[in-house]
Amino acid sequence: MNGGSAGVVIPRPTGTMGAAVECGSTVGECMGTACCRAITGWSCVSDFDDCACSVEGRCTVVGCDEPADCNGGRCCGLVNPRSSPGYLASSCKAECESGEREVCVTDDDCLGSDTCNTGTEFDWCF
């Protein structure tokens, strides 16, 4: 399902949730669930659709925050077509798809000659 208005298509994460995601000091870690980073407060959600503000492009739902969450897979971040927040969602996949950025912690997390660059909400391979 995609949402948005004025012709802007808001993508949804299509991967899975990682093993554990940091969800701020008041919530702690979301184990096997995602963190919905809403302006009204952060919370753990068991389904990406439970973070409705992300489909409106107003918040971020985090299914992984580093490759280690993904059991050998990649942590892939969806870029927000509305620009803010910079990312809409992240999820675990075997490979990141076109339009997604690979989330990293170090250069070793990146494929080929890509390096890990500092981003606004996540560091990503470029």
C-alpha positions in Angstrom: 0.0 0.0 0.0 1.3 3.4 -0.9 0.0 6.7 0.4 0.6 10.4 0.1 -1.1 13.4 -1.5 -0.6 15.7 -4.5 0.8 12.9 -6.6 3.7 12.1 -4.3 3.9 8.3 -3.9 5.2 7.3 -0.5 7.0 3.9 -0.6 6.5 1.2 2.0 9.2 -1.1 3.3 9.1 -4.5 1.6 11.6 -6.4 3.6 11.5 -7.8 7.1 12.2 -6.5 10.6 15.6 -7.2 12.1 16.5 -8.8 15.4 16.7 -5.7 17.5 16.3 -2.0 16.8 17.2 0.9 19.1 14.1 3.0 19.8 15.3 5.9 22.0 16.0 6.2 25.7 12.3 6.0 26.8 11.4 2.9 24.8 14.7 1.0 24.6 15.2 -1.8 22.2 12.5 -3.2 19.9 13.2 -7.0 19.8 12.0 -8.5 16.5 9.8 -5.5 15.8 10.2 -2.0 14.3 10.6 1.4 15.9 8.0 4.0 14.8 9.7 7.3 15.2 6.6 9.6 15.3 6.7 13.2 16.4 4.2 12.3 19.1 6.5 9.7 20.5 8.5 6.6 19.5 7.1 3.1 19.9 7.7 -0.5 18.9 5.3 -1.8 16.3 4.9 -5.4 15.1 3.9 -4.5 11.6 5.2 -1.7 9.3 1.6 -0.7 8.6 1.1 0.1 12.3 3.3 3.2 11.8 0.7 5.1 9.7 2.6 8.4 9.7 5.4 6.8 7.6 3.0 6.2 4.7 2.2 9.9 4.9 5.8 10.8 4.7 5.8 12.4 8.2 7.9 10.0 10.2 10.3 7.0 10.0 9.6 3.4 10.7 12.9 1.5 11.4 13.0 -2.2 10.9 16.9 -2.2 11.1 19.4 0.4 12.0 22.6 -1.5 11.1 23.5 -4.6 8.9 24.1 -6.7 12.1 20.3 -6.6 12.7 19.7 -8.5 9.4 21.3 -11.9 10.0 23.6 -11.8 7.0 21.3 -9.7 4.8 21.4 -6.0 4.0 19.7 -3.1 5.9 18.0 -1.0 3.2 16.7 2.5 3.8 13.9 4.0 1.7 14.4 7.7 0.8 11.5 10.1 1.4 10.3 11.8 -1.8 9.2 14.7 0.3 12.7 15.2 1.8 11.9 15.4 5.5 12.5 13.2 7.3 15.3 12.0 5.0 14.3 8.4 5.3 10.8 6.8 5.6 11.7 3.3 6.5 14.4 0.6 6.8 14.0 -3.1 6.4 16.2 -6.2 6.0 16.6 -7.7 2.6 19.0 -10.0 0.7 19.9 -7.0 -1.5 18.8 -3.4 -1.6 16.5 -2.5 -4.5 16.6 0.6 -6.8 15.6 3.6 -4.9 16.9 2.3 -1.6 20.2 3.1 0.2 22.2 0.5 2.0 22.6 1.3 5.6 26.1 0.8 7.1 28.3 1.3 10.1 31.7 0.8 8.5 33.2 0.5 5.0 33.2 -3.3 5.5 29.4 -3.3 5.4 29.4 -2.0 1.8 29.7 -3.9 -1.4 32.6 -3.5 -3.9 34.4 -0.2 -3.7 31.6 1.6 -1.9 32.3 3.4 1.3 30.2 4.2 4.3 29.1 7.9 4.3 27.5 9.9 7.1 23.8 10.5 6.4 21.2 12.5 8.2 19.4 9.6 9.9 21.5 6.7 8.8 25.0 6.2 7.5 24.7 4.7 4.0 27.0 3.1 1.3 28.0 5.2 -1.7 
